[in-house]
Amino acid sequence: YLPKAHKAGTPLRPIVSSIKAAATGVSHFLDILLRPMFNQVTKETTFINGIDFVRQIENYRNSGRLLPTTLFVTFDITNLYTMIPRHGAIAALQKFLSKYADNRRIHGMTIDTITRLARLVLDTNCFVYDNKYYQQIRGGAMGSPFTMTLANVYIYIDDIFMTTNLSFEEINARLIEANQQDENIRLTHTIGSKVEYLDVLVENDNGQLKTSVYHKLAAEPYILPFSSDHPRHVHRSTINSRLIRAIRLCSHLDDFDKERMTIEFTLLLNGYPPRFISYHFNKFFQKHNVLSIIENLDITMYEQLHRTLLLQPTIKERQQQQRQQQQQQNIQSNDLLVHYTFESGPLVNVTKELKHLWNEHYIDKNPIKQNIRLRFGTKSNKNLCQLLVKKKPSKSMLRDEISIDRSTTNA
C-alpha cells in the first residue's frame, strides 16, 4: 500500500504490479495507437506541463484578455480512472473514433476491432490478495497505459484550468450544476484570483499576472542524494534543471530569489557540499551572462532571462522535434546508444575508455562513419524495493484452479 501523504487522513492506495499481466501488451498497443490521435485533436486546449502552462497564460495576458476582474478556476475529477463507467467510456471511444478516424480505420484496424481490444483490457484487470483472486469490475486500472487515454476520451483529462469574467457566485453555481451531470464523476473546484495549477502558483494581481513555483504542503525536500552511486554529471544536472525550471516558472525576481534559496536548502539537506553548490550556481549564471541577477538582483535582466528560457524548448520538446524531423525526412539517427550499469570505483572511467577504443578501432579506420556518435546511458543498481517486493503470486497459486472473487477495487 502507498500512503497518500498529501491528503487528509493519509489514506492508503493499493498498488498491484501488472507488468506481466495478460493484457498489458494490448494496453500498451492501444495507447500507442490512439494517444497520438487524441493529442492531435486536443493539442490546442492541452497544457503539456507547467512550463507550457506559463507560456499559454502569458500569451493570454499579452493578448489583453486578462482583466482586473478575471478569476481563475481549476477543477479536478475524483478517482477519474477507477470511476469511469465502462459502457459509457466504450461508447465515447466509438464516437471519438467514428468522428476522427479515416474511413473508420486506424492504421488499418477497424473501430470494431479496437473496441473489442479495449473491452479485453478493461475485463482482465485481475490480481491476487490474501490468497484470493479479484477482478476489477468498475473503471480501469490507474497504471494501465490505455486507461488514461480512455478516461481522457470519456471526459477529457482530470486537471482543468479556465479563466472567467463571471462573478464568483455565477461560476460557482455553474460548476455545482455540472457536478450533477454524471453520477460517476465528482468535481472538486477552486475559484479565485490566485490558484495553484500543476506545479505553478498563478495570480491575477489587479490585472498583473504573477506566476511562481508551487510546492504541495506535503512535499518533502528530497532529491537525488549527493552520496548516491550516480555519475557526477547527474548531480550537476540536478542543479541546472532546478534553476532553469525556477526561472521559467517564476515571472518575478523576488519569487525566483525565494525559490533559489529553497533549492539551495534542499541541496544542502541532501548532502551537496556548499562549495559544489556555489560553484555550479555561479557557473549557471555565468553561462547565461546574468551573474548580476545574484549579485545585484537586477530585475530587467531577470525578466529578459525569464522570457528567453521560457520560450526555449525543453529537452523533451527538442527530442520530439528531432524525432518528427527524422520521420518526415526518413533519416535514421546517427546516435549509437549504449547503456551500462554505473558503479563508482573501477567503472568510473569506462565511458572514456570505450570512446577511445571506439575511435581507435572503428572511426579512425572508417572515415565514412565519422558522423556516427557514440552516446552512453547509465542504469542504476537495483534498490531494496526492487529486490524485496513480491510482484506476482506464488507458482502454486497460479497452478491452482482460479476462483475469481468479484469485487470492486481501486487498484
N, C-alpha and C positions, 0 to 999 in steps of 0.2 A: 504494500500500500504506500502511496505517495501522499504525505501531508500537504494540504494546500494552505501554506502558512499565511498567504496574503488575504485569506477570507476569515470572517468571524467564526470563532469556534474551532478553527483549524480542522475542517472536515477532511476525511481520507478519500483518496481516489484509487480504486483498484487498478493495477497495471497488469496486463496479461500480454506476454510475448506472442506475437503471431508471425514471426519472421518466416517460419517454415510451414505455416498453415496451408490448408488445401487450396484456398482461393487467393492467397497473397499475390501470386504471379498474375492472376486475372485482374486483381485490383490495380496493380501497377500498370498493366497493359491499358486498362480503361482510362486511367489517369493520364497516361502519356498520349492516348488517342484523343481525349476530349478536352483536357485542360487548355491546350493551345487555342482551341476554338473559343472556349469560354473567355479566356484572357483577351482575345482579339475583339470579341463582341463587347466586352465591358471595359476596355482599356481607357476610354475617355472619362470614366467615372470611378476609377480604381486608384487608390494610393498604394504604391508598391511597398513603401516603408516610411519611416518618419522623415527622412530626407526628402523624399518625393512629396510628402505632405507639406513640408515647409515651402518647397518650390511652388506648389499649387496655391497655397494660401497667400504667398507673397504676390503671385500673379493676380490673384483675386483683389488684393489690396491695390496693386498698381493700376488695375482697370477702373478704379474709382468706385467699386461697389461696396467697400467697407465703410459703413456709416457709424456715427457715434451710437446709434440705436441698435446696431446689428448684434444679435445674440448668436452664440454658438450652441449647437445641440449635438450631443453624442448619445448613441444608444447601442445597447448590446443585447444579444439574444441568449437567454439562459439555456445552457446544455443543448445547443443547437444540433450538434451531430447525433446525439443519442435520443433526441426527441422528435426528429422529423418523421411524419407518418410515411410508411413505406409506399402505400398505394399513391398517395399524393406526390411523393418525390418521383416515383417512376412515371407518373402522368406528366409531371413538369418536365422531366427529361425527354419524354417522347415529343412534347410540344416544342421544346427548345431545339431538338434535332430536326424536327419537321420544318421549322422556320429557317434554320441556318445551314442545313446540310445540302450539298449539291446533289440533285437527283435522288434525295433521300438516302444517300450513302456517305459514309465517312471512310476515306481511304479504301474504298471497295466493299466495306462492310455495311450491311443493311441495318436500318433502325431496329428491326425486329431482333436481329442477332445481338446487337448492342444491348437491347433491353433485357434479353434473356441472360446475358452475361452479368448485367447489373443485378438482376434478381439473385443470381448464383452467389455473388459476393455478399449480398445482404443476408441470405438464408444460411450461410455456412460459417457464421461467427460463433464458434464453439470453443469452450475451454474447460479445464478441469480445476475444481476447487474442493478441497477436503474430500478427495477420493470420489467425487461425483462429477458427471458431465453436465454442462449447462449450455444452452443455446440462447443467443440474444434474439428476441422476437420483436423489438421495437428500435427504430433508428438504426444507426450504423456504428461500427467501432471507430473511436476517435483517431486511432493511429493508422487506420486503413487509408491509403492514398486516395482511393476513389470516393471515400465518404465525404471528404472535404469538397471535391468537385460537385458531387451530387447535392450536398447541402447548399452550396452556393447557387446552383441552378434552381433549387427549390425556392430559396428566399434571398439569394444574392448577398452573401457574406454576413458576418455577425458583428463587425465593428464598423459602425457607420457614423459619419460626421456630416453635418449640414449647417448652413447659416440661414438666418431668417430675420426679417424686419417686423414680424408679427410681435405682439406683446407676449410676455411670459405666459399669461393666462390662456391666450388663444392657442399657442403652440403646445402647451401642456395638455389642453383639452383634446387636441387632435391626436396626440400621442397616446392618450388614455383610450381614445376611440379605436386607434389602430391596434391596441393591445387586445382588443376583444374580437379581432377578425379570425383568429385561428386558435382553437383551444390547446393546440400542441405547442404554440410559440408564445413565450413570455418575454416582453421587452423591459429592460431597465434603462432609464434615460437620465441625462444630466442636461440642464439648461442654464446658461449664464454667459456673462461677458468674459469669463475665464474658466477654461475647462482643460482637462488632460485628454490627449488622444494619442494612441500608440505610445511612443516614448517622448512625446512633445507636450509641453505646457504652453498653451496658446491663449493670448489675452487681447481683448479689444479695450484699450485704454483711451476711451473717449475719441475713437476714430483712429488711434495709433496702434498699429499691430506690434505685438511683442511675442516672441517665441523663445523657449529655453528648453533645456533637457529636463524631462520628468522622471523622477525616481519613485517607484512604488514604496509605500511606507514599510512594507515587509522586505524590501530589497536589502540584501546583505553585501557588505563591501568586500566580496571575494572575487578575485580574478586568478589567472594562472600564477601560482607562486614562483618567486624567483629561484627557489631551490628545486623546482621541478626538473625532471630529466628531459629537457627540451633544448633544441639548438638555441643559441643566444639570440639569433635574429628574430625568433618568435617573441622574446621578451621586448626587444626593441620595437617590433611591430605593434605590440600591445600598447605601448606609449603613443606611438604615432597615430594609430587608429582611433584611440580615445580622444586625442586632441583634435583630429580632423572632424570627428563626429560632433564634438562640443562646438567647434567654430561653425559648422554647418547648421546646427540646430539653434544656436543662441544668436538672436538678431541684435542684441545689445551687449556692449563691452562689459558692463557690470555683471550681467548674468554669466557671461563666459568666464570672468575672473573668479566667480564663486565656483563654477564647475571645474575650473583649472585647479583650485585648491582641493576640491573633492577628489579629483584624480590623483593629486599628489598624496593625500592622506591614504587613499586606497592602495596606492603602490607601496607606501611605507608599511602599511598593515600586512601586506603580502610579501614582505621581506626584500623589497627592492632597495638597494643601497642608495643613500641620499646623493652621492656623487654620480651614480649611474642615472638617476632621475634628472638631476640638474644638467648633466652633460647632454642628454638626449632632448630635454626641453629646449635648451639653447640651440642645439643643432637644428631642431624642427623650425624654430622661428628664424634662424639664420638662413635656412634653406629657402624660406618664403620671403626673405628680405624684410622682415617686420619685427625685428628684435625690440623696437621701441614700444611695441604693444605691452611687453612685460615691464620694461624699464620706465616708461612714461605714461602708460595707459592711454595711448593715442587712439581716440575714438574714430577719427576719419580713416586712419589706416586699418583699423579693425573692420569697419564697415566694408571697405574695399576687399579685404581678405575674405570676409564672410560671403560676399557676393561671388567672388572668384571660385572659392571652394564649393559653394553650394551648386553652382552651375556645372562644375566639372563632373563627369560621370564617375560613379563609384566603381570599385574593382569588378563587381558582378555585372554592372552595366557595360563596362568595357569588354568583358569576356563574352557577354551576349552579343554585342555588336560585332565582335570578331567572328563568332560562330555564324552569324547571319551573313556576313560578307563572304566567308568561306563557302557557305551553302549556295549563295547567289552566283558566285564565280566558279563554283565547283573546284575549289582549291583545297588540297589536303594540307593539314597542319604540318609545319616543319619542326615542331617540337617533339622530342622523344622523351617521354616522362618515365622516370624510374623511381619507384617507391622502395624505401628501406626502413627498417626499424631502427630508430635513433637510440643510441646509448652514449652517455658521456664516457670518456676514457679512450680506449684503443680506437673506437669508431668515430671519434670527433672529427678527424680529418679525412674521412672516407670519400667525401664528395670531391675534395681537391685531388686525391689520388686517382679517382675514377675519371675525372676530367682530363688529367694528364695522360692516362692510358688511352682514353678516347681520342684525344688529339694526336698522340704519337702513332697509334696503330690503325687509326681509321681516317681521320680528317686529313692528316698530312699526306697520306698515301692515296687519298681520293679527293682531289681538289674540287671535283664537281659536286661533292657532298658537303661543302663548307657552309652551306646555308641551313643545314640541319643543326638545331640547337638542342643540347642535352640539358634536361631540367630534372631536378630532384624534388621528390616529395617525401616527407618523413611521416612515419607511423609511430605511435607511442606504444609502449608495452602495455599489456592488459592490466587494468586496475583490479582491486579486490572485488568490486561489484561484478565485473565481467567474469572473474574466476569462480566466484562462490554462488552467484544467484542461479537457481534452478529454473530453466526456461521451458521445460516440457515435462509431461507426465512420465512416470516410470514405464519401462518396456512392458511390465506385467499388466499395467492398466491398459496400455494400447492394444495388447493382445486379447484382453477380456471382451466379452460381448458388451457393446455400447448400449447403455440405457440412458437416454437423454432426459434430464430433468429440466423441463422448460421453465425458464424463469427470466423475468425482465431484469436487465443488468445495464449498468453504465460503463461496462468495460470498454 
